[in-house]
Every structure is written in C-alpha cells, then in structure tokens.
Amino acid sequence: MKDLRDAVIATLLEAQQNGANLSVMVADSTSTSKIAPFEKAFPDRVINVGIAEQNMVGMAAGVALSGRTVFTANAAPFLFARSNEQVKNDICYTETNVKMLGLNAGFAYGPLGATHHCTNDIANARTFGNLQIFAPADAVQASAITRYAIQHNGPVYIRMDSDKLPVLHDDSWQFVPGKPEVLQTGEETIVFCLGTLAHEALAAEEQGITIVSLPSLWPLDETAVVKLIAAHRQVIVMEEHSLSGGLSSIIGELLHKHGLRQRFIPLGIPAYEFTHSSSRETLRGQFRIDAAGLRVTLRGIAAAA
C-alpha cells in the first residue's frame, strides 16, 4: 500500500539530488502535497505562496522562464477553478515548462462537498492546447510519470489521488506516453478506468471482462485504444469525474469518429449535476463507480443479452 504523493515527492527528491534543476511551488498545501522530505533537503527550492493559487501559477511560469523545471502542488479543485486564466495563458499558451500536480482529485475531500470535489479538471485540461494530461493508478505509475514530466519540456498536468493504494506494477514497469495498459483480459466487455478507479474495477473480481488503465489521456495512442474497443461488444467507462469532458467523452468521441457501434455505458457524474457532501465510498456507490456498481452494471448487461 503506497500513497501516490509519497512516490512523486521521492522521485522529485531523487531527481534533484542527481542534478535536476527543480523548484516546487505550493499554495498553503505543504501537508497536502507531502512535500516535507523535499523541503528539508532543499529548502530554497520550495516556495509557499499561501492561499493564492493564481499567484502560484503565474510565479511558477516566471521561475520556469529562468531555466528551472517547476512543479506546482495544490488541491486539484482550486488549480483550474481559481487559476484557469493563468494556466491557460502563462503556462499552456506560452508552452512554459511547468508541471501541475492536481492533489486530492475526484471525491477525495468527500464530506467537504461540491466546492471541494474535483470532477471537471480533465474537462478543463482538455480545452487547453500544449498540455499533456496524466492520471496514474498507483504509486509506480505516479513515479514513472513524474520522471517523464521532468525530462519533458513543456506543460504537464498530473491528476493525483490521496489514498494509500495497492501497487499494481513492479519497479520494472515502463511508462510509455499514450499507451493503454491492459490489467485484465476478457472477451465481450471492456472497462476503461480513469486513474485509481482501476482498483475498483479489479476489486469487482469479475472474470471475463477486459480492464484497461489509461494513465496517459493526452497524448493517447488512438490506434491502440480503438483496436481494444473493436475487439469487444460492450464498452464501460468508470471515472470519478463528470461525464462531460472526461474519459467518457474521450472514448465516446473515438466510437463516433471510427464508426464503432459497441454498446457504450459511461459511469460517472451525470452532466448538469452537483455532488453532495458524503464519504468518498458513499459517493462512489451513488454513481456506481465502485466495485459493487460495476458488478450491478455487468449483471444488467447479462440480463439484457
């Protein structure tokens, strides 16, 4: 069981020790980001701007222009909601070398309600040009994506979870941008998972279904994804995100573009709805994006066959 944030910070620390030229900026989010080990080793490389996300993003762009690779680390619901213009203009439009960690995405802040639920970050990120978008499923993926982000010259967004989760990969796993990852092979039904919902799909313990993690949302190997879809009769998407603009939209657009006629079942937050205050487990159950919800969906498919 490993926290994705611990993996990211350990990777940043190792990179800086090995000569990378990094800075990390936080918005009163030192505990949320778990930045302490990096800050202890390199105190002059961490800047806390306070609760001023717009300033953080603008300052990050400025520091990056000095030649450093800059990571911002703050709560995902406030990254795009409060800093939308700065992300668009200061980072993406100008292709500034800033990497944004969106912490506590999805329902991580459960009881704090809709103001703190991050369910439209992928939708926002997809509307910006020049921005690569990733959503790791476990600590190994998070570490590998961070290493890639350090060496990639340009804007990156990494959607982060805050739970301790089982590790799905060993340390030899290689990250290939755009590549879908098949976690389980089946026959008629394929399930695409956003980020850590791969754990829910696997926990359903349903044999005969294909489970696919998409750690890289952009770039995306369209040919590989379409090939996977074409080999199945039903397509399910599980995402802790709005059904507008997220992974369901990505897969739905591919179905339309390539004239694929598979049955399509998107599981997530319906458009035009606000979420409410509750535990993450309860919210996942409400929107059927947990293991039990996937089992119910699969039973419905079987009954309709």
DODO-394927 format. One record per residue: x, y negated, z of N, C-alpha, C in turn; residue in one letter. Coordinates in pm, whole numbers, plus 50000, padded with zeros to 5 digits. Atoms other than C-alpha are relative to their C-alpha. Example, Ala and Ser with C-alpha at 12.3 -4.5 7.8 and 13.67 -1.06 7.14 Angstrom:
<drenzas>
500895011950000512305045050780500904988050000a/499185011949994513675010650714499234989150073s/
</drenzas>
This chain:
<drenzas>
500855011950000500005000050000500884987650000m/499185012050010501584967449887499164988049959k/500645012750034500474931249865500674994549874d/499445005350125500904916649515500844987650026l/499255012149971502114884049667501395003150053r/498694996149950504934901149856500915004049884d/499214995750116506074916749528500474988249918a/499645011750079506034883449347501104991950070v/499025008049927507944864849619501355007150006i/498754992350001510534892849643500694999049865a/499435001150134511014890649267500604986149978t/499465013650011511454852749279501294998550080l/498825000849915513934856149563501195006949935l/498924992850067515974882149378500524992449879e/499605007350119515964861449059500844987850036a/499255011849959517144830149239501385003950055q/498714995149949519894849749418500935004149887q/499204995750114521014862149078500254988949899n/499615011250084521374827448933498904993149923g/501105007150066517924817748808499894985950059a/500125013949957517134780648832498524997250027n/501415000349970513754781949008499644989150100l/500635007749894511514758949208498595005450018s/501374995849971508234767949379499294988450065v/500795010949945505524742449449498715005650056m/501224995449936502664748249690499174987950042v/500925010749961499594727749786499425003450136a/500374996049864499454733450162499635014850003d/500324985750016499454770350067501225008650029s/498814992149968502654782950228499635013750053t/500404987049947500864810550420499275008249894s/500744993050104498514819250134500935006049895t/499064995350102501434822749894501035009950055s/499014991449934503584841850150501434996449955k/498755005250055506484820050033501155000150101i/499015001749893508344821450368501375006049971a/498654994550024511184845450266500804991849898p/499335008150101511984824549958500394986550059f/499735013249941511734791950152501145000750102e/498934998649902514024804850428501365000749931k/498734998450072516694814350174500354987649920a/499755011650088516284783649951499034988750036f/500955010349956514554755750147499884988149906p/500055011350092515464729449888499315003449869d/500664995750124513694749749619498485000950015r/501444999549975510214748149777499504986050032v/500595013349978508074716549762498545001950034i/501394999549956504814714049956499404986249983n/500585013050030502714685849815498794996950087v/501235001849924499864690550062498795003349915g/501234996750073496244693749957499814989749889i/499985009650112496844675549630500385007749874a/499694990850109496614701149352500364992949870e/499675007350122496604675649070501444995050004q/498625004549986499834660949201500985011649985n/499134988450008501324695549236500275003949855m/499844995950140500704704248870500814989649922v/499255010450069501954670748742501464999750041g/498624999749952505054672248961500735012349950m/499384987850051505714707948853500464998149856a/499615002850138505734696648492501244991249995a/498845008949997508174668948577501275007250041g/498824992349956510534692348764500455009549890v/499644990950110510374716948475500754992849890a/499305007750103511474689448237501454997250037l/498605001749958514654686648443500835012449974s/499274987950034515554721948339499715012050088g/500334988849913514164743248619498775007649948r/501214992150021511644771648584499174998550126t/500805003749883508804761248813498795009350012v/501214992449967506184783148980499144991550093f/500955005649905503084767949136499275011650065t/500674989349926501354788749403498944994050090a/501105005249917497944778649533498745007949970n/501254992750015494384791049563499444998349859a/500485000250139493034800349219498774991449980a/501205008250028489614783449264500294985249987p/499695014250005491334749849305501034996549893f/499005002750104494014753849040499344993949877l/500655005150122491724749448740498894990150032f/501125008949969488804732448917500484985850030a/499545013349960490834703749061501104994649908r/498835004350078493804702848822499815002549851s/500274996250138492104710048492500724991049900n/499405009450095493324678748315501525001150001e/498544999049991496894682248444500515013149939q/499614987250061497064719148348499944998949848v/500185001450145495754710648003501094991449936k/499135009750066497904680247928501475001150040n/498625000449952501004682448147500745013249981d/499354986950012501634719748111499745006449863i/500294992150121499804735847818500244992249871c/499875007750124499604708347555501464997149968y/498595003450019503244699347608500935012050013t/499244987449990504354735847648501124999050104e/499045001549893506094728147975500265013450068t/499604987049947507964756648142499575001750146n/500594998349868505604761048439499205012950002v/500734987549979504214793848571499054998050117k/501015002649898500994791648770499495013050061m/500534988549927500104817449036498644996050057l/501355002549947496344817449099499715009850111g/500114991249883496074831649451498545001750043l/501344997249946493004847949607498904998549895n/500985000950108491154851149278498795008850029a/501214992149983487694866049244499314996850131g/500735001649874485874871749575500905000950122f/499074998449889488994871549793499604991750122a/500445008649891487554842950000498555002850040y/501384995849982484234861850032499064991450080g/500975007349919482424845450328499994984949978p/499965014550022483504810350222499114995549884l/501035003250098481074812149931500484994749866g/499775003650140480824798149582501084989449983a/498965010350014483124768349648501405006149997t/498694993749991485984792649714500125012749915h/499914988450088485104821249482500574995549865h/499375003550128487274820549170499505009649894c/500644991150097485104835048896499954994249859t/499985005750136485844813148594501414996049956n/498645004050034489634810048586500455005249865d/499624994750131490104833048288499284992449889i/500765007750099487364814548101500674986549975a/499315012850016489154781648167501345001849930n/498654998050055492614795148088499955003249851a/500094996250141491454809347754499734988249909r/500295011750085490424774747634501224991349979t/498785007950016493954760947667500945007049902f/498994994450088496504765947392501315002050073g/498624997949955500054778247454500115006850137n/499984994349865499084795947779499875015149996l/500084985549987499884832447840499295003350131q/500894997049889497444849448081500165014650042i/499774986549950498094879648302499185002450127f/500754996249881496174898548572500485013750046a/499454987249956498244925448746499045007950087p/500864991049922496544955648902500665004650128a/499314995849879499224964149157501314992450014d/498775007349970502504952249308501085002149895a/498984997350102504674968949043499744991549876v/500345008650113502804951348764500264985450032q/499805013949962502924918448955501474996349994a/498565002650002506684920948995500524999549857s/499534999550138507254930548631499534987949920a/500525011850070505024902448504500744987550045i/499255011549951506864877648726501384999549935t/498694999750068510234888848583499864995349856r/500235004450138508804884348234499774984849995y/500335014349999507424849848324501254991550020a/498775007549975510834838448450500814998349871i/499175000950121512554846448122499254994149881q/500795005850109509664834447901500004984850010h/499965014750001509974797947803498644994649958n/501305005550032506514782847826499005002650111g/501014999049895503294781148029499485014350019p/500524986849965502044812348210499024998350115v/500924999149887499034819148433499925014550044y/500084986549945499054849548664498895000150103i/501154998749907495764858748834500375010050109r/499494992149889496624871949179498905004250097m/500864995049894494824893249436500694997850134d/499415002449868495374890549812499925012250091s/500104988049918494744926149932501265008549992d/499024989450011497174953650013499345011549925k/500614990250089496534979149742500965011449970l/499124988950038497845013349641500824996349877p/499135002250116500715013049395499675010649895v/500404991050109499665028149062501175004249911l/498864997750088503115027848900501265002250081h/498704999449934506635037648988500874988749947d/499165011550033509515013348961500585000549858d/499504998950138510445026348614499014994449898s/501015005050092507235012148466500484987449931w/499555011350080507964987548187498804991849952q/501065008950046505764957548117500244996049856f/499975004350140505024951247750498854990249979v/501085009750017503074918947690499005004249893p/501054996650095499754926147523499555014450002g/500294985850010499814963647574498945004450102k/500964994249905496704980347723500605012450064p/499444988549929497515006747983498905009950035e/500984989549971495525039147994500385006850131v/499754994049868495275050448358499385013850013l/500684987049998492945079748295499395002249863q/500494996950135491935097347975498715008050006t/501274993050008488395107847893499555001349855g/500494997550135486135112747594499034989449950e/501035008350062482915093347535499954985750053e/500145013249938483125063747774501364994350038t/498775006949963485935038447814499664988350092i/500215010749903486175014248108501224990950000v/498945010049995488254982548075499884992250131f/500025006049867489234967248410500844987450004c/499255012349979490304931948500500765001050131l/499185000449881493204931648744499805011750094g/500034989649898492744950649068498715008250000t/501184991450009489324964248973500335013649942l/499554986750042491304992748821499935009850116a/500064991349883491415006249176498575004750026h/501404996149982487615006249197499605010649896e/500334990350104487325024548865500605013750031a/499364987349965489805051048977499355006250123l/500624995049877488095053849318498645006549973a/501274993650034484855063649143500165015049981a/499674985850015486585097049078499085006949900e/500814994550109484635102648759500905005749893e/499224993850105486245127548528499304997949865q/500595001050133485715124948153499864985849948g/500025013750050485995086948129501434995049985i/498705006550018488925066748000500004987050078t/499875012249922490105039348236501224992449950i/498945008050059492175011148091500214987250081v/499605012749938494014983148272500534990849892s/499495010050095494634951348077500754989250078l/499245010149924497384933248271500334987749918p/499695011250089498004911247968498764996549919s/501205004450071494944891847849500354991449880l/499455007150116496954869047623501504998050023w/500334993150124498954879647436499275013350023p/500734987449993496814910247362500225007749870l/499824991450116497574939247130498625004149950d/501364997950049494264937246945499845013549930e/500074987450073495024967146725499905011850096t/500024989149903495694989647023498685000750075a/501275000349928492564978347208498875004949911v/501054995750093490354983046901500085015149976v/499834985650018491795017846849499425007750118k/500574993549881490875027147206498484999349998l/501465001550005487355013347165499405009649897i/500544992050110486815031446835499955014850032a/499954985749965487595065046997498935003850102a/501014997349898484645062147239498624995449953h/501375003650035480855058947223499474988550084r/500445010649910480335036047522501194992150053q/498965008849948482365006447642499444992750123v/500355007149877482144993748001501134990450035i/499005009549949483924962948132499684997250146v/500155003549860484474956948505500894987850028m/499215012049971485544921948608499414992450118e/500395008549888485424901348927500084985649950e/499955012450077484664871448707498664998449932h/501205002350078481824855448519500045008049870s/500094993050128480604875048218500184990449883l/499745009950104481064842648023501474996250001s/498645004750018484604837447900501095009050053g/498994991349941486354865648083500285012349916g/499644987850072487284901247994498845005449918l/501164995550079483754909947884499894992249870s/500025008050122483884881247637501105004449904s/498894995650085487274892847509499645012949927i/500354987150061486044928447450498804998449906i/501165002250086482694916847312500374993449868g/499555006650122484434894147064500705009849905e/499334990050083486564923346943498995009549937l/501054991550056483474945146899499354993249879l/500645007550109481874918146685500954998149882h/499035002950106485004909346490500275012149913k/499634987950074485714945246390498815008649963h/501204992850041482114955946333499825013250074g/500144987949920482234981746612498615000350063l/501404999149958478834994846720499825008650126r/500104992649875479605011647050499034993050097q/500825005849895477175006847336500914992350094r/499135009049923478544977947541499304996350131f/500575002649868477924974447916500974991550081i/499125008749921479574944148082499534999250144p/500305000949857479714944548463500804988650059l/499365011749942480474911748634498934990550049g/500955009949949478774879648744499224994249882i/500785005350112475904870048512500214985049980p/499875014350030476134836648338498914992050071a/500945009549942474414806648498499625003450144y/500284996549862474564821548849501134995350092e/499025002349895476304810149165500055012450089f/499874989349903477664836249403499654994650139t/500355004449865476814835549773501065004750100h/499034996649896478694839450099499765014150052s/500084986449948479384875350192501385006149994s/498724993150009482184900450226500295003649855s/499624996150136484114909749916499375013449963r/500604986950028482854945549946498534998849964e/501425001850029479244933949955499794993649864t/500155006850129479694910849658500345009249884l/499694990350107481384937649451498845009849982r/501134990950010478504960749533498804993549933g/501135007150059475924934349437500104999649848q/499825001350145477404930549090500475013149934f/499684986550050478154967949051501415001049943r/498624999350046481884962349010500885007350101i/499254991449911482874987049278499865014549953d/500034985950040483315024749263498575005249994a/501394995449998479695031049360499214994449882a/500705006250112478435006549099500355006549866g/499614993250123480445023448826499335013549990l/500684986950004479015057148925498544998549961r/501405002650036475475042848905499874997249851v/500035003350142476215028548561500195012449914t/499754987750077477595061648436498825009450007l/501204991649990474535080148569498914994849908r/501005005850088472345055848380500275003349854g/499634996250137474245062948059499635014549974i/500294985850017473895100348113498505002649991a/501454998050001470165097448183499374995549870a/500555005450124469595077347866500425008049877a/499484992350114471515101847647498985010149948a/
</drenzas>
